Amino acid sequence: MVMEKQSLIISLMVADAKYASEIVVVKDLPDSVSLMSHFIACPFISEKAQMTEQTQDTDHGHLINFNINVSVDRDNDFYRHFHRKPLLLYIETINGERYYIGSDGNPSRMEYGRKSGTTITDGNETELTFTHTKPQ
């Protein structure tokens, strides 16, 4: 059985997974000092930020897949700091849910795509997609 939940994101913070051992986790979330010290807030366009959480039964057990899609202004180079690196994510949704996704042994990943509109009214954005799969 596959179940899926979509949530709007109000906060996304990203850290390099090499800092995982330095992050203090309280009740499955990084503490405020760790968030300030190791995470960088993603400057996403608020109306274009969502997370999809999907459960999946496989031959290897029960998995949870996270797919986080956000857009940043085309001139913003946020993605350059994290492309092709193992990542840790801290996410807050509009419903008040908070997530800490990734670890040094099972990090999240990020890919990006850049849009160049053909007319002046088209969006010129960089789309970021963060993915993570974890066993449950």
N, C-alpha and C positions, 0 to 999 in steps of 0.2 A: 504494500500500500504506500502510495506517495502522498505526502501532505505538503502544502506550500503556504507560506505566509509572506505578504509584502508589507513593508513599513517605510514611511517617510523618515528621512534622516535629518536631525537638527544639529548634530555634531559628529565629526569624524576626525580622529587624531591618529597619526601614523608614527611608528618608531621602527628603527632597524632591529631585527631579531637578535643581533649580536648583544643587545643590552638586556635580553630577557632575564638573565641571572641577577641583574641589578634592580629589577622592578619588584617592588613590594606589592603583593597581592592580598587584599582583604575582601573576604566574601566573594571570591572569583573576579574581582575588579582591581585594577591598579589604584594605589592610593594617590592622593592629590600631589604629593611631592614627586612621585614617579612620573605622573602625567606632565608636570611642569618641567621636569629634568630631562626626560627622554623622548617625549612625544611632540610632534609638530602638528598644529591644527591645519586641516585641509581647507583652503579658501574656496569652497565649492559654491556654485550658484544654487541657492536654496530650493527653488522650485524644480530642480533637476537632480535630486538626490534621493535614491531609494535603495532599500536592501531587500533581497529575496532570500528567505530561509526555506530550504526544502529538505524533507527527510526522504530517505531512500533505503529500501531493504535490498541487500546484495548477497552474493554467495559468501562474502567476507564479513558479513554482519550488517548492522544498522549504521548508516552514515547520515550526517547532516552537512548539507552543502550551503555555503553562504556566497551570495553574489551581490556585491555592492557597486552601484553605478552612480557616478557623480560627474558633473561637468565643471571645469574651471575656465576662466577667461583665457583666450588663446595666448595672450602675452605672459601669462603666469607660468613660471618654470618649476612649480611645485613637483611635478612628475619626474623631473630630472634627478631629484635627490633619491628617489625610491625605485626607479625602473630597474628590473632585473635583480633586485635585492630581496632577501627573505624579510618579511615584515610582521609586525604586531599591530593590531588595530584596536582602537577604543571607539565605540559607537554609541550614540544616544539617539533614540527615535522620538518621534512626536508623541508617542503613547507613553513616554517615560521609561521605556525599557533601555537597559544598558548592557553592552556586550564587550567582552575582552576576547578577541579572536586571534589565534596564532600562538606559537611557542617557538623556542629555538629548534626543537625537534620536528615540529610540524608547522612551519610558518605560512603566512598568507602571501599571495603574489599580486602584483599589479601590472596591468597592461594599459596602454593608452592609444588613442586615435585622435588625430587632429583634423578638424573640419575647416575648409576654406569655402565660404559661401560665394556663389557666382554673382550675386547682386549685393548692394550695400545693406539691404534689409535682412539678408541671410545671417544665421549665427556663425560666428567665428570662435569656436570653442575647442577645448581639448577634453575629450571624454576619457575618464579614468574608470577602469573596471578592476576591482579587487576581488579575488576569489580565495576561498578556503574550504577544505573538506576535512571533517573530523569524525572519528568513530564515536558512537554514543554507547 
